[in-house]
Structures are given as C-alpha cells and as structure tokens.
Amino acid sequence: MLPGHSSFPLRSARYWLGLGLLICSTSLAAEELEITVEPSRPTPFEAVNFHLEGAELPELQVVEVRQELRTFIIELDAACPVLCPPASFFELDVEVEPISSFGTYTVRAEIGDQVLATAEFEVAPHFLEPRAFIEPRLPTDNDQVQAIVTVLSWGEVVTEEVRRDGSVIDLTIDVVFPPILPPTPEPDLRVFELGDLPPGSYTLRLFMHSGPNDLSQVWMTEFQIADAPDVALLMDRFEVRVRWMDFVGDQGVGRPLPGASEDSVLFSFFERSNWELMIKVLDGCNENGHFWVLTGGATDLDYEIEITDTVTGATWRGFNDLGSLASAVSDNLAFVCP
C-alpha cells in the first residue's frame, strides 16, 4: 500500500464539496434577487408577506428570519448540499408576524455575509386610529377591569363582542359609516367590561370589520394583573388580615375589595363579587381615648380577624366558629390612643 493512499478518498470528497459550494456562491453573486412586500403599505397588525424571486437563481431555502429594530433579515442558504442544479426561475414567500408600529422598515435577504437584495416599505397608521387601554392602569385581581377603546369615526361605533381564551382577550367593534360622511371624523369611545381577572400576563387584541364577513386585527397591547395584597391598611395605621376555613377543611385568606374608605373595608373569601365580611376601625380618641373596631359578617365559615396597630404594635383579634352565623361585633376599647 502506498503511503497516504488510504486518505485519498477523504481529500477527494473535500475537494468536490468545496468546488460545489464555490459554484453555488459564484452563481448567487452573479445574479439579483428581488423582494416585494405584500401588501405594499400594510397597516399595523396586518400580516406581512415578503415575496422573493429571481430569474436565474439556484434553489434557496430560508435558514432564519429575524428582526433588528426596523430591519427584517432573511438569512438564506443553498438548498443543494454540494452541486447546485442549473439556475432557473426562483420564488419564495416569507410571512412574518403583524407589525405593531407604523413607520419605515427595511427587509434584507442575505446569504452568509453577502446581501442579495433589499427593499423598503412603509407601515401606515390605520386611518381610524384605533387604540385600546386598560383601566385601572395598574390593575390587581381585586379590581373590576375595563378595556377602553377609542377610534375616529364618521358614524356609529358598535361594541360587538368580548372573547377570552386563557390569557388572550379579543375585543370586536364595528364602525357603521353613514351614507354621507361628515367633513372630519370625531373621536369615539367604547367601554368593554372585563370583570375581575386572575393574576398574570394578558394580551388584549382589538378587531374591526374590514368587510361583511372579515375581521382585521388593528391593535394589540399587553398588561399585567397583579396579585392584590392580603392586608388592608385603615387610617394609614392599622393593618387588617383575615383567615378563613370552610366545612371541608379548605383554608385561605380574605381578600380586601377595592373601594375601601379611610376607616372601612370589605373582604371576600372566594369570588370577588361575594362579600363575606366588613371591618371598621374608627377614631374614638376624643370620645373615650380609644380606637374602636366594628365587624359584621354574612357567613357561617370559621374566620379569624387580626388587626395590628403599626405604631404601637398592639393587636386585636376577632373570631367566628364554623357553622355559626357571624354576628356583629362592636369593641370601643380595642386600641388605646397615644
């Protein structure tokens, strides 16, 4: 056996692989690729398609599509592993997620470090300028959440539907155009009641009719529902906590409901709409030198109320036994005034 004879096939394979890649890359370098954007002037949240085509190109495939600020980069590679077939007409469609912000964007097709084609396109604002936002702006799971929709309108805006699928909430509106349009559109506002939502991240999408049976997404925003605290603070001084237990041994904490006043708060144990307990801390210092505690319940569950004076550290507790209908409590000696 001749020295080095066994390595000849390996060297030969590397040679032909390199030659094949050289042929492909030379062919790509010599030809042009064209990119067209469909639709040519999309509006925010409208699906966008990049159409690539060329008359004398080998077969190409998409390796990656990524967005860097306002530039979309389509990374291509030759579909053939070694030797490319004869060049021919080539076309390829690349669809990207709807673009939420209007402005000027660039799309670029490249292979390796070589740019094959670029194109610019404009994402135009929707002519009705639809928007949606959440009220309150920083909601918790104690709040009744609303979606406020604003839109420019020449006619009537109809609130149609609210759909929730997990963490995605879809709103649908319809804008009714009159036979004769006024000179300028007027801002219109519609309110969607979303109710109380569990803690977590949510996506809110707004849809409008673009035809008799067609819907178009025209707005999207994300928001958070925070986990409401289990402690109510009354008179900027007294922390109020409630613990409960039901007839099967399940336990939990009472949740203070929105709308608490300076000295009063409502608690729920289960659904936010089901009020179980009201607690008041009143300033009776001018009457008898004490803060007063008053409670009233609409439940027969076991519960414990714990109120802490954050200034002195003193604690007041109230109880109800399981199976007993809660009775009103009035303690006008609960805390000594300073």
Phi, psi and omega in degrees: 000135181284144179302133178080000185296324185293340182268358184296316180300323180294316179295325181293317180297319178297324181296311183291326176296314178298321180294321180295315179296324178296318180297315180297312184293327177294319179298318180295321182294333186273346186244165179250147175245138180250142178240128171240146182253130181234124353292159186292334179223075184291158172261163181305140178070017173262135181301139183240136179239130174260120181256118180254134177206155177200149187279323185232075183224148172287172179292132180238156177225154181275126176269318184199146170236123181222158179244128175239102186056246182255026178236129173260127182246121177256109181270122184248164174209158178291134181287336181277138183287324184231284181259126180280146174292170180304142181299145180208184178292133184231137172212150185206139177250132178235116181258138179240164179297151177306142183266126189275336185249135178278160182142188181267132181234158176237140173241134185228131175255132182214158174228117188065231177264005185262125177273122182269326182195152174222156176207148175250148176212161185246129170264112187269143176294147178295137188293343177263358177049054179290143178216155175216137176216165187258141175230127359291160186294328178238074187283154171242174179286002172270347187268150168272110189271140175238146170255121181259120181250128175242145181203146172281138186215142171264354184212219185268138173255124184253125174279119189255308192203148169236125176233135177236126176237094183067241182265005180254125180243122181250130176247142179232130174232161176229132178257119181265117181269132178287162179303323179242119183282136171298165183301319182225149177285156179246144176297137177232151184226135177229146183244128174252127177275117179261346179074200178270134184242144176297157178300146177148186180262140183228152173243126179251122181241140179246129180242146175229153176288126173256358178191178182305322183235014185245141175243142176236136174282127185238354180198151176208140175213158178243147179211164182244140168254115182278154175283115184295148178294154179268007184239133172257142179246117181252140179057026181055026187215322189255120176273131184240124177235148178226134174239144182224162174216137181261190188285344178256009177092359176292141182234158178191186179245146173288144181249120178296136183268153178296155179097010178299142178269188180297328187234002185223150180209146174255145178239144170244153177255330184235256178290146181296332182281352182257098183278130184252328193207138173241138181228136176235144167235116184249147179274102177253022185301323180283346182268306183220013177077021181222156164273141183256147175240129177232135179226152175208131184239157175233057184204157173244020177277162174284129175213158176231130176256133176232119179243127183242131174279111185288349178273313185258342183085359180291149184232140175241138180232144174226151187225158166220137182275148180298129180092350178260131177292127185301137178252160179289143179236136175225112181238105182267015174234027189297313182225139177280134178286151180293000000 
